[in-house]
Amino acid sequence: MFRIAVRASSALNNAARQCLKEQSKVVTAVRYSHGKQETDEEFDTRYLNYLNRPDLDGWMLRKAMNDLTGEDLVPEPKIIIAALKACRRLNDYSLAVRYLESIQWKCGNYKKKIWPWILQEIKPTLTELGILTPEEMGYDKPELALKSVFDM
């Protein structure tokens, strides 16, 4: 009887050692940037050239805007102006308004500081192209919002 208890105890001990065995340390390689780093001017020029292409179609424009939105930056006003003009060339008013909304979203916590400056810079282009901002269209407020009971 004692032998069975010792065998069971040693089996349990071996199982516990297997579970608690220190896992082998794995060394992972970290990928750093390859090649030449792009300067801010080169980045701006690349997107300006892309957005001003005469053969730009709707899919290519949406891809460029999606890539810009995916970047960790708020685009310069000259890039925004080029995108808005491309939207007008392609007769895609809704895309222009949605792009303005995405730029506001990209401003994040600094929307009160960055968005007025951007709006000041692109306002002549918006007027020239006849594009309203989301605030002018009422998109900044919910359509069916009820008044708060505390405001009555």
Helices and strands as residue ranges (DSSP letters): H 2-20, H 40-51, H 58-70, H 77-89, H 93-107, G 108-110, H 111-129, H 134-137, G 149-151
